[in-house]
């Protein structure tokens, strides 16, 4: 029998009444038991496929990636620090900027989060969100120096900021420096810890900072989801049947892929600029587009051929950093959502490059559909993953940092230090090649392990991509593309 339409409002009232009674019962509990009761109630509920606001506001377990970065910070202080600098030309109001920075810290829980040692299960760090923001801003006047002296000191401050040791347990996860070069010229340096701030967060932060500078620090509304909401959801989803099943399916894909070998000497970071030759890349990307492949898919396919030749394999796994913001509400939050998506490419049967492109399209789409799975859960904490090379063609959305009456320009900074983020065991990583496309040119920076590769080895990956694309364009139907 169908229930009468009039029963719907009554059901809603009853639900609201039940919620009110539940909240009253929770409020009557001692504070020490209140959050435990909330967690037990949440554990009985079905975990949705996408994050939702968490129940309560107490500590939540850190993500697996955060726990790994947190532990590494103890052994190697400062390795998780990231830095970003902008030049501000125009009449800047420092007090207004300070208010805007405080407003952004207040808006995003990730920027008010401490990572502290947890007790009980699961083991690892806990996220504790402070109620009030704590802005750490230093102001330095360099206007008395000659132009070259100012430039040298700005460069030194940017370099020093990237090496700043931040304290995750005290909540000192960010630090800002405002350098005054002249009455209408400043440099703002943003220093943050990778445990709470990823590449996408830079755009979110600058957008909100501009809005707060224009309209006041109290004008900002918090995002629909905060990072602790995501961390709480991830733990519960992985422990539930849906997450466990997805994890098992994905593990089966890599069951036959051996872990990457560890370099005998461990890990020592190196950086070098890289660039792809324009002619073979343009022709290769046009071939890929004709087969329905994106530039990333085409370059990834060529790199897979290079690695297959190098390793003598027909089964290649390449890791690619992904934003990890698989739900729309996550796009407006600051936090460390980055994940590495391993992509397994099958090159067996000496297929022509066109066939490889179609295989890559399927493999990339399948891999990216599993961004919810954290790398540490997929392969085990501290275990070498089945890839030694990471490849990215970055496409973070361009964000205009629009301050009224002020011209904003980016300043180059020290190379990124991401290998600890992208691999549970950096000693098992050869290189991470991060490229961007600007004005028809594709180039960027390669971060590599000096104990596993020399600069010429890393450059060889790039020249290998160019050579593969050259051969593919000349003979796209040839079955010899995987041969040396």
Buried (B, 14 or more C-beta within 10 A) or exposed (E): EEEEEEEEEEEEEEEEEEEEEEEEEBEEEEEEEBBEBBBEEBEEEEBEEBBBEBBBEBBBBBBBBBBBBBBBBEEEBEBBBBBBBBBBBEEBBEEBBBBBBBBBBBBBBBBBBBBBEBEEEEEBBBBBBEEEBBBBBEEBEBEEBEEEEBEEBBBEBBEBBBBBEBEBBEBBBBBBBBBBBEEBBBBBBBBBBBBBBBBBBBBBBBBBBBBBBEEEBEEBEEBBBBBBBBBBBBBBBBEBEBBEEBBEEBBEBBEEBEBBEBBEEEBEBBBBEBEBBEEBBBBBBEBBBEBEBBBBBBBBBBBBBBBBBBEEBBBBBBBBBBBBBBBEBBBBBBBBBBBBBBBBBBBEEEBBBBBBBBBBBEBBEBBEEBBBBBBBBBBEBEEBBBBBBBBBBEEEEEBEBEBEEBEBEEBEBBBBBBBBBBBBBBBBBBBBBBBBBEEEEBBBBBBBBBBBBEBEEBBBBBBBBBBBBBBBBEEBEBEEBBEE
